[in-house]
Amino acid sequence: MEINLIQAYSRGQLSDRERAQVARLRKSRPDLRLLFDLIDACRRLASPKTGRVAPISRQQAELLFIRLLSFNIRRRHAAAFLAQLGDASFLALLQPLLVTATTPATEVDEPGVRIRSDAEIYHSLIAQLDAAPARRISGFSPFFIDYARRLRKPVIIALSAIACAAILVMRSAGHPLYIKYFETGQPVMFDSSAGSAALRSSPAKDGGERDEIGADFKLALASYVDGRYREALAQFVRIEKSASLSQWSPAVSNDFYLYYGLTHLQLAGRRGRKAHVDEAIRCLSLCAEDERQERREAALFFLALAHSMRGDEQSAARSLRAIQPQSIYFEDAQKLEH
């Protein structure tokens, strides 16, 4: 890639010769045209930061790329993208993503491997690209100003202290296995879907068709992997209400409901908010008969955990009976059962 030219473009420091070079590359290189368009969109929202930036992983690079291609570029993502462009290693990670995003859906990147699904996903996101600046939030609302004034009163201070103490006491409770799996600071993932692979279509097996993940599911997974569970939940809800879910293979549908259920469990919290626990049970029940043993046992274990959080130990025990001794969940399943 033309690293120096790209970095100069991101800073808005091009000479006349370099501007002409950019114009030629826009016509001859679709991947660079997309990159320049993304830089333009990000510069409308944020200014490139100066100084050294910490390198990011391949997974983080793809997450950032997906978010930029979505319909709403946020200021922090725009700033992060412009800052990372100063790092040659980031551009190396970005190049194959740009190529895939601008490759015709009928082409392949190597014999026997279809890139159609990922290309279609990126194309769909590009079609939604909207570089309009996000609304700025300036100052505090009258409600917060009024509340801040009230905080000066001794009675309000005392009540606030009592409320804080009550919150701390409530947070100290919680199911020990819930704390183990959902308060680690990392989302629950699975070996075959870990990292950026969770954002891609499943590879073809035995010469068969790939399981293709839709753009909307890919964005929901990106939010989930990024720890933005409320955003992921809103996306899962929209997908379930749409017609796209019926077009997916059983494997992709089961993955959808597994991550949908885990999102509800993430949001249930230690105290097990009933609405989220109930929805987790509904979603995990829908994928508890997955033909893939690892997925099936994961769904059954977290389904049992949700039943246990609701106080339904009988239903929890029924889910746990199908977990085999060789399962990674077997030891914790025994703790949950007893």
N, C-alpha and C positions, 0 to 999 in steps of 0.2 A: 504493500500500500504506500501511497505517497504521504508518508508520515509528516514530514516537515510542512507540506502544503496544507494538509488537514489541520494541523495544529495552528498554523497561521490563519487559516480560515475561521477556526473557532474563536480566535482572539480578535478577528476583524482587522488583521494587519497584512493585507495583501497588496502587492505591487501591481501595476498595470499588467505586467507579463504574467503574474500568477493568476490574476482575474481571468485573463484570456485562457489560461490553462484549465482553470475550473470550468469555464464554459464548454471547453472541448470535452472534458471528462464527463460532464453532465449528459452530453449527447452520446458518448461512446461506452460509458460504464454505468449500467443501471444500479449496481450496488453502491457506487460512489454518489450517484444522484440521490439515492435514498438517504445516504449518510449526510450529505449537504443539506437536504430538506429537514432532517431531524435536528441538525445544528441550528438552522434558521429558526425552527420552532422553539427550541430550548433557549436560544438567545433572546426571544421575546419575553421570556419569563424570568431569566436569571442571567447574571454576569459570570463569566469564567473566573474561577479563583486562581490566584497566583500561589506559587509554592509547591512543595512536594506533597503528593497524595499517597495514601496507603494502597497497594495493589489489591484487587479484588479477585475472587475465585471465578471459575467458569460458570458455576451456577448463578452467582451474583450478577455476572455480566449478562446472562440470558434473562434473568428476572428484570434487570434494568431495561434491556432491549424491549422486552414484551410490554413493560409499562409505558415506554415511550411510544410504542405503536398503538396503544389503546386510545380510546376517544378523548381521554382527559389527561394531559400531561401536568403533573403537579410540580410546583416550584422546586421542591427538594430533589425530585428525580432529575429535573432539568439541570440543576446546579451540580449534582453528582456526575451526570453524564459529561458536562463540559469540563469538569475538573479531571475526570479520568482520561479524557482525550490527550492530556499531556503525557500519558504513560504509554509507551510503545507496546507493552505487554497487553494492555487493554485493547488496543487496536487489533492486535493479533487474535484475541478472543472474539472480537466483534466481526472480523472479516467473514468467517464462514456463516454467521447469522445473516449478514447483509446479502451474501450470495444466495443463500436459501430463500430469503424473502423476495428476491428479485428473479428467481429461476422459474421459467414456465412450468406449470404443474405437470406437464407430460414428460419432462426430462428426468433423468436419473443421475445420481452423483457417482455411482459405481455399479458394476453389473449385478443385477438381481435385487437391488435395494431401491425402493421407491421413496422419493422425498415429497411426493404429492401432498401428503397430509400436512406436514409442517409448512410447506410452501403455501397451501391454501389458507392455513391458519394465519400466517403472516400477511397474506394478501387481504384477508378479511379485516385484519386490524388496520392495515394501511388505509383501506377504504374508509375507515371510521376516523382517521387522523384529524384532529381538530386542534390547531395550535393557538386558539384564542386564550389569552391570559386568564388564569383563575382569578376569582374575585378576591381582592385584598380585604383583610379584616383589620380595621384600624380602631384602636382604642377599646374601651370596655363598654358594654351595653349599660343602659340606665339601671337594670336589675342588679348587675354586679357592683356598680358604684354605690347604689343604695345599700346593698348588703355589706359592703366594706365599711360604710359609715356606721351601720348597726353593730358591727363587730366591736366597736369601741365601748359599748355598754357592758358593764360587769355581768349582768344576767346572761347576755348573749355569749360572753366568753365562757361562763360556767357551763352553759348548755352545750356549747361546741366541744368543750373538754370531755363532757360526759358522752357525747356522740362518738368522739374519736376513740374513747376507751371501749365503747360497745363494739365498734368496728374491729378493734384489735382482738377482742375476745372472740368475736364471730370468726375471724380469719384463722384463729388458732385451732379451730375444729376442722374436721374433714377426714375423708376416707384415706387411709395410708397408701393404698394402691393408686388412688386418684392422684395423690401428691407425687408419687413415684413417676407416673407416666405423663402427667399434665402440668406439672409445675417445675419442669426442668429448664424452661426457657427456650426449648426447641419443640417443633411440632412432631407428633407421632408419625413416623414414616416407615417404609418397608424396604428391604434390601433391593428388591427388583424394581423399585420406583424411587430409590433415594436420589437426592440431588436433582440435577437438571433433567435426568431421565424421566422424572415424574411429569415433566412438562412436554414430553414428546410422545408420539404414537408408539405402540408396542411393535417390535420388529416382527417381520413375517417368520412363521415357523413352517418347516417342511414344504416350502414353496407356496404356502397359502397366502391369503390376503392379510394385510396389516389391520390391526384394530386401530381405527382412526379416531383421534380425540378432536372434538370440535373446538373452535376458537373460544367459545364461551366457557367451556370446561377448563381449557388451558389457562384462561385468566383467573378462574376461581382457584385452580391449583396454585397459581403463582401467588395469589393473595394468602392462601393457606400456608405455603412454604415460607412466605415472608412474615408469618405471624400476625397478619391482619385479619383476624377471625371474623369480625363483624362484617367487613367488606366481603370476605369469602362467603359468609352465610347469605348475604343479600344476592350474590351471584348464583349460588346453589338454588335458592328459592326461585329465581327467575328461570333457571334452566328447567327445573321440575315443572314449571307452569307452561313451558314452551313445548313445541312438537319435536324438538331435536332429539330428546331423550329416547323416543321410540325408534329412532333410526340407528341407534348404536348397537354394537354386539353385546351379548350377555356379560362378557368380561369387562368391557368399559362401563356398562350400566352398574355392575357390581362395585367397581372402583368408585364410581360417582357416589353411590349411597354409602360406601364405607367412609370416604372422606367427608361427606355431608354429615354423617353421624358423629364422626370425630370432631368436626367443627362445633357441633352442638355440645359435645362433652367439654371441649375447651372453654366454651362460654358458660357452662353450668357452674363452674367455680367450686370451691371446697364445700360450700353449703348445699350444692346440688339444686340449683334453681329448677323447679318442677317442670316448667314449660320446656326448657332445653333438655332435661333428662328424658322427658316423655318423647320428644322429637328424636333424640338419639336412639331410643329403643325402637321407634318406628323405622328409622332409616337403616339401622344395623340389622333388624329383622329381615329386611328386604334383600340383604346380601349375605345372609348366614348360610346359604346353601351353595356358595361359590364352588365350582369344580376344582379350583386351585386350592390345595390344602392350606398353604400359608395364609392366603386371604381369608379362607373360611374360618380357620382357627382364630385369626385376629378379630374377625367380626364377632365370633362367638364369645371370645374373652371380654371384649369391650361391651358387648351386649349384656353379659353377666354382671360386669361392673356397674353398668347403668341400672340394671334391676336391683342390685345390692344397694346402690345409693338411694333408690326409691323405697327400700325396705322390703322388697319382694324376694326373699331368699329362696323360695321354692322355684321361681322362674329362673333365678340365677343358677341354681344347681342343675336344672335341666339343660341350660346352655353349656355348662362346664363339662358335662358327661362326654361330649364328643371331642374334647381336646385330648390328643394322644400324648403319651409320656415323652416322646421325642420332640414335642413342640417347645418352642422358646417360651411359651406362656404357661407350660404345665406347672412349674413350681409355684408361680403366683396364683394359678388357678386353684391349686390345693389350699393355699392360704385363704383365698376368697371363699372356698367351699366350707372351710372349718372356722 
